[in-house]
Amino acid sequence: MGHLPVPRPFLKWAGGKTQLADALLERKPVRFNTYHEPFLGSGAIFFRLYRENQVRDAVLSDMNAELIDTYLAIRDHVAEVIDLLSGFPHSKEFYYEIRRTDPQKLSLPERAARMIYLNKTGYNGLYRVNQKGQFNVPFGRYQSPKYLDRENLLAVSQALQNVEILCTPFDTIVDRAKPGDWVYFDPPYVPISETANFTAYYPNGFGLRDQERLRDICIALSQNNVHIMVSNSDTAVVRSLYASPYFTIDEVLANRAINCKGARRIKVTELVITNYPLYRATQLQFLDQEYRSYLPNTDAATAPVSAACGLATGRPRQKRTPPQTRGEGKTDLA
């Protein structure tokens, strides 16, 4: 499949990982079975894996019903969505008219077309809802927003054909993920300041209790030999949550994606947490040990087999001191 230009994310999303994909994929497991992404958003990491032919089976999920409906419609009714978008004008009047429309009264393709249009023409590509769960982002200042991208939508539909897409809370992952699978968690970040809070796409927010539940789920998955990776902000709260022998914490450099003043978009460190070795050489060493354990007439033949790629076999790993390097990347919408 190679380095194809499509499919790529078809929605803008706060905290989207398009620009951090290189740094994150450098830290993926060398080998995994099914790929899971419980905080789907723009799906940047899935689409990157697909373009590079690095994923066979995938389960994509989110508790945002409008988002999941959009993915389902693109997978199953892409021609209808394209036809609807081709008839949408770019105007402030139409934007507020379609924003006022109750999505529950629309068909699945109509809900998807509405979602894509609002996302591409709304202010800064935000997805934000009020306490009633109603989309409330104002009209954006775009000259020619590309809300109809026929080539990419068709490619996205093709990529999703054999993908399971679920509207479900993140904690249900413990019922789906199997040993050897890889789960990438990209939750709403712990705020780095009082104003930096991007959790408004959940009507009830995503607070500290939710972050603690996520950490506990990561421990449970680790005990079941499931590979996990978590992205989050570089804060004392996050470092404290994952200060456990189960996890390795690494840093990457990122650009803050959304800010009212572009001049305030500065590079910050973000954290990448895994329960397997971050560095390819270490992972390959574990794989080599696993291979040798199957060879007859050797001492290694009686040694316990490590889980694929160095995953903890139901026990906390010994802490390692990783090389003092940082992967650089940029976060952006999408």
NORLIN-V937241 format. One record per backbone hydrogen bond with DSSP energy under -1.0 kcal/mol. NH is the residue of the N-H (numbers start at 1). CO is the residue of the C=O. E is the energy in kcal/mol with one decimal. If there is no record, write none. Layout:
# NORLIN-V937241
nh:NH co:CO e:E
nh:NH co:CO e:E
This chain:
# NORLIN-V937241
nh:4 co:2 e:-1.5
nh:16 co:13 e:-2.5
nh:24 co:20 e:-2.3
nh:25 co:21 e:-3.0
nh:26 co:22 e:-1.7
nh:27 co:24 e:-1.2
nh:28 co:25 e:-1.1
nh:33 co:180 e:-2.2
nh:35 co:57 e:-2.7
nh:36 co:182 e:-2.6
nh:37 co:59 e:-2.0
nh:40 co:61 e:-1.6
nh:43 co:40 e:-2.2
nh:47 co:43 e:-2.5
nh:48 co:44 e:-1.9
nh:49 co:45 e:-2.5
nh:50 co:46 e:-2.6
nh:51 co:47 e:-2.6
nh:52 co:48 e:-1.6
nh:53 co:50 e:-1.8
nh:54 co:49 e:-3.1
nh:59 co:35 e:-2.7
nh:60 co:164 e:-2.7
nh:61 co:37 e:-2.4
nh:62 co:166 e:-1.5
nh:68 co:64 e:-2.4
nh:69 co:65 e:-2.7
nh:70 co:66 e:-1.7
nh:71 co:67 e:-1.9
nh:72 co:68 e:-2.6
nh:73 co:69 e:-2.5
nh:74 co:70 e:-2.3
nh:75 co:71 e:-2.3
nh:76 co:72 e:-2.6
nh:77 co:73 e:-3.2
nh:81 co:77 e:-1.9
nh:82 co:78 e:-2.6
nh:83 co:79 e:-2.2
nh:84 co:80 e:-2.2
nh:85 co:81 e:-2.6
nh:86 co:82 e:-2.0
nh:87 co:84 e:-1.3
nh:88 co:85 e:-1.5
nh:91 co:89 e:-1.1
nh:95 co:91 e:-2.1
nh:96 co:92 e:-2.1
nh:97 co:93 e:-1.9
nh:98 co:94 e:-2.8
nh:99 co:95 e:-2.1
nh:100 co:96 e:-1.7
nh:105 co:102 e:-1.9
nh:106 co:103 e:-1.6
nh:111 co:107 e:-2.6
nh:112 co:108 e:-2.1
nh:113 co:109 e:-2.4
nh:114 co:110 e:-2.3
nh:115 co:111 e:-2.4
nh:116 co:112 e:-2.6
nh:117 co:113 e:-2.4
nh:118 co:114 e:-2.7
nh:119 co:115 e:-2.3
nh:120 co:116 e:-2.2
nh:121 co:117 e:-1.7
nh:122 co:118 e:-1.9
nh:123 co:138 e:-2.8
nh:125 co:122 e:-1.5
nh:126 co:123 e:-2.0
nh:129 co:200 e:-1.4
nh:130 co:134 e:-2.1
nh:133 co:130 e:-2.2
nh:136 co:128 e:-2.1
nh:140 co:121 e:-2.4
nh:147 co:145 e:-1.4
nh:153 co:149 e:-2.6
nh:154 co:150 e:-2.3
nh:155 co:151 e:-1.8
nh:156 co:152 e:-3.0
nh:157 co:153 e:-2.4
nh:158 co:154 e:-1.9
nh:159 co:155 e:-2.2
nh:160 co:156 e:-1.8
nh:161 co:158 e:-1.1
nh:163 co:160 e:-1.8
nh:164 co:58 e:-1.9
nh:166 co:60 e:-2.4
nh:168 co:62 e:-1.1
nh:172 co:169 e:-1.4
nh:173 co:170 e:-1.7
nh:174 co:171 e:-1.1
nh:175 co:172 e:-1.7
nh:176 co:173 e:-1.3
nh:177 co:173 e:-2.7
nh:180 co:225 e:-2.5
nh:181 co:178 e:-2.5
nh:182 co:34 e:-2.4
nh:183 co:227 e:-2.6
nh:184 co:36 e:-2.6
nh:185 co:229 e:-3.3
nh:197 co:195 e:-1.6
nh:202 co:199 e:-1.9
nh:205 co:202 e:-2.4
nh:211 co:207 e:-1.9
nh:212 co:208 e:-2.4
nh:213 co:209 e:-2.1
nh:214 co:210 e:-2.3
nh:215 co:211 e:-2.2
nh:216 co:212 e:-2.4
nh:217 co:213 e:-2.3
nh:218 co:214 e:-2.2
nh:219 co:215 e:-1.8
nh:220 co:216 e:-2.3
nh:221 co:217 e:-2.7
nh:222 co:218 e:-2.1
nh:223 co:219 e:-2.1
nh:225 co:222 e:-1.7
nh:226 co:221 e:-2.2
nh:227 co:181 e:-2.5
nh:229 co:183 e:-2.3
nh:230 co:273 e:-2.6
nh:231 co:185 e:-2.3
nh:232 co:271 e:-1.8
nh:235 co:233 e:-1.5
nh:239 co:235 e:-2.4
nh:240 co:236 e:-2.2
nh:241 co:237 e:-2.3
nh:242 co:238 e:-1.9
nh:243 co:240 e:-1.2
nh:244 co:242 e:-2.2
nh:247 co:244 e:-1.9
nh:248 co:274 e:-2.7
nh:250 co:272 e:-2.3
nh:252 co:270 e:-2.3
nh:253 co:327 e:-1.7
nh:254 co:268 e:-3.0
nh:256 co:266 e:-1.5
nh:264 co:261 e:-2.0
nh:265 co:262 e:-1.9
nh:266 co:264 e:-1.3
nh:268 co:254 e:-3.2
nh:270 co:252 e:-3.0
nh:271 co:232 e:-3.0
nh:272 co:250 e:-2.5
nh:273 co:230 e:-2.9
nh:274 co:248 e:-2.1
nh:275 co:228 e:-1.1
nh:283 co:279 e:-1.9
nh:284 co:280 e:-2.9
nh:285 co:281 e:-1.7
nh:286 co:282 e:-1.7
nh:287 co:283 e:-2.2
nh:288 co:284 e:-2.5
nh:289 co:285 e:-2.1
nh:290 co:286 e:-2.4
nh:291 co:287 e:-2.4
nh:292 co:288 e:-2.5
nh:293 co:289 e:-1.4
nh:294 co:291 e:-1.6
nh:295 co:292 e:-1.4
nh:301 co:298 e:-1.1
nh:302 co:299 e:-1.2
nh:303 co:300 e:-1.3
nh:310 co:307 e:-1.7
nh:314 co:312 e:-1.5
nh:325 co:323 e:-2.3
nh:327 co:251 e:-1.0
nh:329 co:253 e:-1.5
nh:330 co:19 e:-1.8
nh:332 co:16 e:-1.3
